């Protein structure tokens, strides 16, 4: 292991100690986790809304085709 590798490893350990061992680090970790969970939540919600809108639009198209005969309203 070279000196540079050792320095990087020590800094990595120090970063994890600060992230998990200090008040500010724990608050930062909480914010990181909250943003990640919000991203998952909103992604799932948007996908669900898009699918619902597509299904509703398909239903409207089917209903409009059902009410027309040869291009004329019946």
C-alpha positions as CSV (number, residue, x, y, z in Angstrom):
1,X,0.0,0.0,0.0
2,X,1.4,3.4,-1.0
3,X,1.3,6.5,1.1
4,X,-1.4,8.0,-1.2
5,X,-3.6,4.9,-0.9
6,X,-3.2,5.1,2.9
7,X,-4.1,8.8,3.0
8,X,-7.3,8.1,0.9
9,X,-8.2,5.2,3.2
10,X,-7.7,7.3,6.4
11,X,-9.7,10.2,4.9
12,X,-12.5,7.8,4.0
13,X,-12.6,6.4,7.6
14,X,-12.6,10.0,9.0
15,X,-15.5,10.9,6.7
16,X,-17.6,8.0,7.9
17,X,-16.8,8.7,11.5
18,X,-17.9,12.3,11.1
19,X,-21.0,11.3,9.2
20,X,-22.1,8.7,11.7
21,X,-20.5,10.2,14.9
22,X,-21.4,13.9,15.0
23,X,-24.7,15.7,15.3
24,X,-24.1,17.6,12.0
25,X,-23.2,14.4,10.3
26,X,-26.3,12.6,11.5
27,X,-28.5,15.5,10.4
28,X,-26.8,15.4,7.0
29,X,-27.4,11.6,6.8
30,X,-31.0,12.2,7.7
31,X,-31.4,14.8,4.9
32,X,-29.7,12.5,2.4
33,X,-32.0,9.6,3.3
34,X,-35.1,11.8,3.2
35,X,-34.3,13.2,-0.2
36,X,-33.7,9.7,-1.5
37,X,-37.0,8.4,-0.1
38,X,-38.8,11.5,-1.6
39,X,-37.3,10.7,-5.0
40,X,-38.6,7.1,-4.8
41,X,-42.0,8.3,-3.6
42,X,-42.5,10.9,-6.3
43,X,-41.2,8.7,-9.1
44,X,-43.7,6.0,-8.1
45,X,-46.5,8.5,-7.8
46,X,-45.8,10.1,-11.2
47,X,-45.6,6.7,-12.9
48,X,-48.9,5.7,-11.3
49,X,-50.6,9.0,-12.4
50,X,-49.3,8.6,-16.0
51,X,-50.7,5.1,-16.2
52,X,-54.0,6.3,-14.8
53,X,-54.2,9.1,-17.3
54,X,-53.4,6.8,-20.2
55,X,-56.1,4.3,-19.1
56,X,-58.6,7.2,-18.7
57,X,-57.7,8.5,-22.2
58,X,-58.0,5.0,-23.7
59,X,-61.4,4.6,-22.0
60,X,-62.6,7.9,-23.5
61,X,-61.4,6.9,-27.0
62,X,-63.2,3.6,-26.7
63,X,-66.4,5.3,-25.5
64,X,-66.3,7.9,-28.3
65,X,-65.9,5.1,-30.9
66,X,-68.8,3.2,-29.4
67,X,-71.1,6.2,-29.7
68,X,-70.3,6.9,-33.4
69,X,-71.4,5.0,-36.4
70,X,-69.5,5.5,-39.7
71,X,-68.1,8.8,-38.4
72,X,-71.6,10.2,-37.6
73,X,-73.0,10.6,-34.1
74,X,-75.9,8.4,-33.4
